[in-house]
């Protein structure tokens, strides 16, 4: 998935402090080998067991199959359209939409197409925007120059592929990308329905990947020659960092449990051998929180106000998971149940609030007039 992911990210998902900068780097963890490490200078108390989420406005409407979202340095949002391959800019003040262009090579189909977006930490110098998308042969990550001076619809440069060969399928293509506090690029992938890929350390399917902005294995990865950071995932859809630089990921379960996981390098998260908590097998990491698949089907996540916020597709609700260090400090709390339909992406708004993107035009929802839309939320 911004993006956007809080004092960590966007988009698709990223972390922020009780506010947090939209876009990419987290404020609480310095660059270090092996991924973000919690900062000794940061002390975060658990938030209240019960929080709130209030829709305070609608930023824009009439989006087509929105998927990835990434915040630009000034706060405007870049939004991908999964099924058209287009990238749009949405003004944070007023919601005006501007078409940047269409990403060439995107082959939409099933759950594939133009998926996650991320804005490079070096955007101020190089204006590079990253995208995860499905082609006729694979899923891949590419970067493009965004030139605002060019005509509308022609502002994206040709894709420069930084990583290819991620397995593709009709389902489970993953797709969320985000830059972490260490300024490395992370990508969540799926196992395309071929469950064995998740446990195959040589495959890029069913993994969380960590790479340099050029697509090379990042220093400190579990295997020095590989971009694989964690494995045993079914279909990673959300990535976010908390205020202490810990990486969290949401993923679809099959028939029983959807999961929120705390991600650590080299760890095995169990799919397809286990699903959910309490299986008692020391080889696998249990999720921190789990949901019946009808209640969640999680997509993007973000960190704000001491909690992970998780958008639900089939569940048609927004979940709040308050954190106390490495654990949930209280049971997950649901908001907006059924009010806006399927929810795809949630990203920090930069002031402690959130942007929430609906997903009713993706072929599985029931669009209403104005769908799809970006909502503004005040949360606590």
Residue pairs with C-beta under 8 A, 6 or more apart in sequence:
1 11
1 12
1 13
1 67
1 68
1 69
1 115
1 116
1 117
1 175
1 176
1 177
1 178
1 188
1 237
1 238
1 239
1 299
1 300
1 344
1 345
2 9
2 10
2 11
2 12
2 13
2 14
2 68
2 69
2 70
2 71
2 77
2 78
2 116
2 117
2 118
2 119
2 178
2 300
2 345
2 347
3 9
3 10
3 11
3 12
3 13
3 14
3 23
3 24
3 68
3 69
3 70
3 71
3 116
3 117
3 118
3 119
3 176
3 177
3 178
3 347
4 10
4 11
4 12
4 13
4 14
4 22
4 23
4 69
4 70
4 71
4 77
4 178
4 302
4 347
4 348
4 355
5 11
5 12
5 13
5 14
5 15
5 24
5 178
5 239
5 240
5 241
5 301
5 302
5 303
5 347
5 348
6 13
6 14
6 15
6 16
6 17
6 20
6 26
6 240
6 241
6 242
6 302
6 303
6 304
6 348
7 14
7 15
7 16
7 17
7 19
7 20
7 21
7 25
7 26
7 27
7 28
7 181
7 241
7 243
7 303
7 348
8 14
8 15
8 16
8 20
8 24
8 25
8 26
8 178
8 180
8 181
8 240
8 241
8 242
8 245
8 303
9 15
9 23
9 24
9 26
9 118
9 178
9 179
9 180
9 239
9 240
9 241
9 302
9 347
9 348
10 22
10 23
10 24
10 69
10 70
10 71
10 118
10 119
10 178
10 347
10 348
11 68
11 69
11 70
11 71
11 116
11 117
11 118
11 176
11 177
11 178
11 239
11 300
11 345
11 347
12 68
12 69
12 70
12 116
12 117
12 118
12 176
12 177
12 178
12 238
12 239
12 300
12 345
12 347
13 176
13 178
13 238
13 239
13 240
13 300
13 301
13 302
13 345
13 346
13 347
14 20
14 22
14 23
14 24
14 26
14 178
14 179
14 239
14 240
14 241
14 302
14 303
14 347
14 348
15 26
15 28
15 181
15 240
15 241
15 242
15 243
15 245
15 302
15 303
15 348
16 22
16 26
16 243
16 302
16 303
16 304
16 348
16 350
16 352
17 27
17 28
17 243
18 243
18 304
18 305
18 306
18 352
19 304
19 348
19 350
19 351
19 352
20 26
20 27
20 243
20 303
20 304
20 348
20 350
20 352
21 27
21 350
22 71
22 75
22 347
22 348
22 349
22 350
23 70
23 71
23 72
23 73
23 119
23 121
23 123
23 179
24 118
24 119
24 120
24 121
24 178
24 179
24 183
25 121
25 179
25 180
25 181
25 183
26 36
26 180
26 181
26 241
26 243
26 245
27 181
27 243
28 38
28 39
28 42
28 181
28 241
28 242
28 243
28 244
28 245
29 36
29 37
29 38
29 39
29 181
29 182
29 241
29 244
29 245
30 37
30 39
30 181
30 182
31 181
31 182
31 183
32 182
32 220
33 219
33 220
34 219
34 220
34 221
34 265
35 180
35 182
35 184
35 210
35 218
35 220
35 229
35 247
35 265
36 180
36 181
36 182
36 241
36 245
36 246
36 247
37 245
38 244
38 245
38 246
39 244
39 245
42 243
42 244
44 242
44 243
44 244
44 306
44 325
45 306
45 324
46 306
46 322
46 323
46 324
46 329
46 330
47 305
47 306
47 307
47 322
47 323
47 329
47 380
48 322
48 380
49 322
49 329
49 330
49 331
50 330
50 333
51 305
51 307
51 320
51 322
51 333
51 379
51 380
52 335
52 378
52 379
52 380
53 309
53 318
53 320
53 335
53 336
53 354
53 377
53 378
53 379
54 377
54 378
54 379
55 336
55 356
55 375
55 376
55 377
56 353
56 376
56 377
56 378
57 375
57 376
58 95
58 370
58 373
58 374
58 375
58 376
59 77
59 90
59 92
59 95
59 355
59 373
59 374
59 375
59 376
60 90
60 95
60 96
60 97
60 373
60 374
61 370
61 371
61 372
61 373
62 370
62 371
62 372
62 373
63 79
63 81
63 88
63 97
63 357
63 361
63 371
63 372
63 373
63 374
64 81
64 83
64 84
64 86
64 361
64 372
65 81
65 82
65 83
65 84
65 113
65 359
65 361
65 362
65 363
65 372
66 79
66 80
66 81
66 82
66 344
66 345
66 357
66 358
66 359
66 361
66 372
66 374
67 80
67 81
67 82
67 113
67 114
67 115
67 116
67 175
67 344
67 345
67 359
68 78
68 79
68 80
68 114
68 115
68 116
68 117
68 118
68 131
68 132
68 175
68 176
68 177
68 345
69 77
69 78
69 79
69 80
69 117
69 300
69 345
69 347
69 355
69 357
69 374
70 77
70 78
70 117
70 118
70 119
70 129
70 347
71 77
71 78
71 119
71 347
71 348
71 350
72 78
72 89
72 119
72 123
73 119
73 123
73 124
74 92
75 92
75 93
75 349
75 350
76 89
76 90
76 91
76 92
77 89
77 90
77 92
77 347
77 355
77 374
78 87
78 88
78 89
78 90
78 100
78 117
78 119
78 129
79 87
79 88
79 89
79 90
79 117
79 357
79 374
80 86
80 87
80 88
80 114
80 115
80 116
80 117
80 131
81 87
81 88
81 114
82 108
82 112
82 113
82 114
82 115
82 362
83 108
83 113
83 362
83 363
84 102
84 108
84 114
85 102
85 103
85 104
85 106
85 108
85 113
85 114
85 133
86 99
86 100
86 101
86 102
86 103
86 114
87 99
87 100
87 101
87 102
87 103
87 114
87 117
87 129
87 131
87 156
88 97
88 98
88 99
88 100
89 97
89 98
89 99
89 100
90 96
90 97
90 374
91 97
91 98
92 349
95 374
98 152
99 152
99 153
100 146
100 153
100 155
100 156
101 153
101 154
101 155
101 156
102 153
102 156
103 114
103 131
103 133
103 142
103 144
103 156
103 159
104 158
104 159
105 133
105 135
105 159
106 113
106 114
106 133
106 134
106 135
107 113
107 134
107 135
107 136
108 114
108 134
109 134
109 170
110 169
110 170
110 171
110 173
111 169
111 170
111 171
111 172
111 173
112 133
112 134
112 139
112 168
112 169
112 170
112 173
113 133
113 134
114 131
114 133
114 134
115 131
115 132
115 133
115 134
115 139
115 173
115 174
115 175
115 176
116 131
116 132
116 175
116 176
116 177
116 178
116 187
117 129
117 130
117 131
117 132
117 177
118 129
118 130
118 131
118 177
118 178
118 179
118 185
119 128
119 129
119 130
119 179
120 126
120 128
120 129
120 130
120 143
120 179
120 213
121 179
121 183
121 213
122 128
122 213
123 129
126 145
127 145
127 146
127 147
128 143
128 144
128 145
128 146
128 213
129 143
129 144
129 145
129 146
129 156
130 141
130 142
130 143
130 144
130 162
130 177
130 185
131 141
131 142
131 143
131 144
131 159
131 177
132 139
132 140
132 141
132 174
132 175
132 176
132 177
132 187
133 139
133 140
133 142
134 168
134 173
135 168
137 168
138 164
138 165
138 166
138 167
138 168
139 166
139 167
139 168
139 173
139 174
139 175
139 189
140 161
140 163
140 164
140 165
140 166
141 161
141 162
141 163
141 164
141 166
141 177
141 185
141 187
141 211
141 215
142 159
142 160
142 161
142 162
143 159
143 160
143 162
143 213
144 156
144 157
144 158
144 159
144 160
145 156
145 157
146 155
146 156
146 157
147 155
147 157
148 155
161 215
162 185
162 211
162 213
162 214
162 215
163 187
163 209
163 211
163 215
163 227
165 204
166 174
166 187
166 189
166 204
166 205
166 209
167 189
167 191
167 192
167 194
167 197
167 203
167 204
167 205
168 192
169 190
169 192
169 193
169 194
170 192
170 193
171 190
171 192
171 193
171 235
172 190
172 191
172 192
172 193
172 234
172 235
172 252
173 189
173 190
173 192
173 235
174 187
174 188
174 189
174 190
174 235
174 236
174 237
175 188
175 189
175 190
175 237
176 187
176 188
176 236
176 237
176 238
176 239
176 300
177 185
177 186
177 187
177 188
177 239
178 185
178 186
178 239
178 240
179 185
179 186
179 213
180 186
180 210
180 241
180 247
181 241
181 245
182 218
183 213
184 210
184 211
184 212
184 213
184 218
185 210
185 211
185 212
185 213
185 215
186 208
186 209
186 210
186 211
186 229
186 239
186 247
187 208
187 209
187 211
188 207
188 208
188 209
188 233
188 236
188 237
188 238
188 239
188 249
188 251
189 204
189 205
189 206
189 207
189 208
189 209
189 233
189 236
190 205
190 206
190 233
190 234
190 235
190 236
191 197
191 198
191 205
191 206
191 233
191 234
191 235
191 271
191 272
192 205
194 205
195 206
195 234
195 271
195 272
196 272
197 203
197 205
197 206
198 205
198 206
198 207
198 231
198 232
198 233
198 234
198 271
198 272
199 206
199 231
199 232
199 268
199 271
199 272
199 273
200 206
201 223
201 226
201 228
201 231
204 227
204 228
206 231
206 232
206 233
206 234
206 235
206 271
207 228
207 229
207 230
207 231
207 233
207 236
208 228
208 229
208 230
208 231
208 233
208 236
208 239
208 247
208 249
208 263
209 227
209 228
209 229
210 217
210 218
210 221
210 227
210 229
210 265
211 217
211 218
211 227
212 218
215 227
216 227
217 223
217 224
217 225
217 226
217 227
218 227
220 265
221 227
221 228
221 229
221 265
222 228
222 229
222 265
222 266
229 263
229 265
229 266
230 263
230 264
230 265
230 266
230 267
230 268
230 269
231 268
231 269
232 267
232 268
232 269
232 270
232 271
232 273
232 284
233 249
233 251
233 269
233 271
234 251
234 252
234 253
234 254
234 271
234 272
234 275
235 251
235 252
236 249
236 250
236 251
237 250
237 251
237 252
237 298
237 299
237 300
238 248
238 249
238 250
238 251
238 298
238 299
238 300
238 301
238 310
238 311
239 247
239 248
239 249
239 301
240 247
240 248
240 249
240 301
240 302
240 303
240 308
241 247
241 248
241 303
242 248
242 303
242 308
242 323
243 303
243 306
244 325
246 262
246 263
246 326
247 262
247 263
247 264
248 260
248 261
248 262
248 263
248 288
248 301
248 303
248 308
249 260
249 261
249 263
249 301
250 258
250 259
250 260
250 261
250 298
250 299
250 300
250 301
250 310
251 258
251 259
251 261
251 269
251 298
252 258
252 293
252 297
252 298
253 259
253 275
253 276
253 290
253 293
254 272
254 275
254 293
255 293
256 275
256 276
256 292
256 293
257 275
257 276
257 277
257 287
257 290
257 291
257 292
257 293
258 290
258 291
258 292
258 293
258 295
258 296
258 297
258 298
259 269
259 275
259 276
259 287
259 289
259 290
259 298
260 287
260 288
260 289
260 290
260 298
260 301
260 308
260 310
260 321
261 269
261 285
261 287
261 288
262 285
262 288
262 326
264 285
267 285
268 283
268 284
268 285
269 284
269 285
269 287
270 279
270 281
270 283
270 284
270 285
273 281
273 283
273 284
274 281
274 284
276 286
276 287
276 290
277 286
277 287
277 290
278 286
279 286
288 321
288 326
288 327
288 328
289 321
289 328
289 332
291 298
291 315
291 319
291 332
293 314
294 314
294 315
295 312
295 315
295 317
295 334
296 310
296 312
296 313
296 314
296 315
296 317
296 319
297 312
297 313
297 314
297 315
298 310
298 311
298 312
298 313
298 315
298 319
299 310
299 311
299 312
299 313
299 343
299 344
299 345
299 359
300 310
300 311
300 344
300 345
300 346
300 347
300 357
301 308
301 309
301 310
301 311
301 346
302 308
302 309
302 346
302 347
302 348
302 354
303 309
303 348
304 348
304 352
304 353
304 354
304 379
305 352
305 379
305 380
306 322
306 323
307 320
307 321
307 322
307 323
307 379
308 320
308 321
308 323
309 318
309 319
309 320
309 321
309 346
309 354
309 379
310 318
310 319
310 320
310 321
310 346
311 318
311 343
311 344
311 345
311 346
311 356
311 357
312 318
312 319
312 342
312 343
313 342
313 343
313 344
313 359
313 364
314 342
315 334
315 337
316 336
316 337
316 338
316 339
316 340
316 341
316 342
316 343
317 334
317 335
317 336
317 337
317 338
317 343
318 334
318 335
318 336
318 343
318 346
318 356
318 377
319 332
319 333
319 334
319 335
320 332
320 333
320 334
320 335
320 379
321 328
321 332
322 328
322 329
322 330
322 333
323 329
336 343
340 356
340 358
340 373
340 375
341 358
341 359
341 360
341 365
341 366
341 367
341 368
341 371
342 358
342 359
342 360
342 362
342 364
342 365
343 356
343 357
343 358
343 359
344 357
344 358
344 359
344 362
344 372
345 355
345 356
345 357
345 359
346 354
346 355
346 356
346 357
347 354
347 355
347 357
348 354
348 355
349 355
349 376
349 377
352 379
353 376
353 377
353 378
353 379
354 376
354 377
354 379
355 374
355 375
355 376
355 377
356 374
356 375
356 376
356 377
357 372
357 373
357 374
357 375
358 365
358 371
358 372
358 373
358 374
358 375
359 365
359 372
360 366
360 367
360 368
360 371
360 372
361 367
361 371
361 372
365 371
